[in-house]
Amino acid sequence: MISLFLRDLRLAMRAGGGALIGVLFFMTVVAVVPFAVGPDLNLLSRIGPAILWIGALLASLLGLDRLFQAEREDGSLDLMLMQEAPLVLTVLVKCLAHWTATGLPLVIAAPLLGLFMNMSEVAIGATMLTLLVGTPAITFIGAAGAAVVVTLPRGGLLVSILVLPLAIPVLIFGVSAAYAAVQDPLRFCRPCSSCWPLRCSSPSSAP
Amino acid sequence: MPIRLRVEGLSAKRGEDLIFHDISFVLAAGEALIVTGPNGSGKSTLLRVLAGLLAAESGTVRLDDTAVDFGHPRELCHYLGHCNAMKRELTVAENLSFWKSFMGDSPGGSGIGIEEATEALGLGGISHLPFGYLSAGQQRRMAMAKLLVAHRPVWLLDEPTAALDAAADRMFAGLVERHLAAGGIAVAATHQPLGVDARELRMTGFAGVAA
């Protein structure tokens, strides 16, 4: 299973793997917001966590359709299905590798983009933390969508449409946790911990 | 007790149509079965049912082997389909070492090393190249190296020698013969003669099946 994790990471880094496409998209979306909203620093810092979360949500949906489709096209999926290792574990490892390659860079890029949005240190830290907790949940929920469209040739948009409604709770809890951290640090834990069950229950339903 | 592949009354559907029905055969260790027939007669479907990738409409596929405890017959099978199941972006060695460690060995044997396997297919020394750089025939041969790096007693081969030249054809026949001599079982769907002593199952498509 470690070999599957390493292989998927390697594939994501190689040409056409698309590990950095998500981060670039994330940066583009967040970077254009100040231009559109205008130089109102108070407004920017107020909407900052929400914009970061929307950008991260859309960016993490970007490469999801290839999660199983690429394996199916070259026949690898057949061999994976035949192995003794439980399928749940294989899917889980593939999701973890996908998150490490596409989700983790988003979390790491978030502080830099937080500066674009004139966010305070506390807000940046809170947003980063909620993204760290929330993006795996998006990947796990997205895996179910990716599995549904595995046979469709142009499934990318369909995955987003299928997954987006299911990922809305993650977005709501993530953004409200980030805001709670800024306004009242004691209330931070509640919405943040609400992300956990979402994240933990999603792998079991994915296959 | 040596391994035995027992197929009883197998039939399969694709969509609404019955592709074949009531296929039965028993293969003992060291025996091979060649599945022949025109395009669309259900050769690939039969192999996919044997590999557990398609559900059978009726009938059973069983592997009798009292020495080994396993969940499903497919866990003891290699399946070489139309696709090579190798990533173009990774090197041949990375591809093979992934499959070697991901598949592991079935009980009762062990796979050979990656360099040895590529040597056995006559392609030693180019395993550092990305898989996508190789020609179609070389890619096919590298995909066959998967059969060697992880031990499985049953080989299910779907058109294994398409895209191969005559010399590679003979070499592959040699590999299958060695596998059979070691007590393995092979089921191959093919148009060309494989060059291996084997029983033949002729698929005749929708009209029925003559064994």
Interface residues (C-beta under 8 A of the other chain):
Chain A: M1 I2 S3 L4 L6 R7 R10 L11 R14 A15 G16 G17 E73 D74 G75 S76 D78 L79 M80 L81 M82 Q83 E84 A85
Chain B: A51 G52 L53 F70 G71 R74 E75 C77 Y79 G81 H82 C83 N84 A85 M86 K87 R88 E89 L90 E94 S97 F98 W99 S101 F102 M103 G104
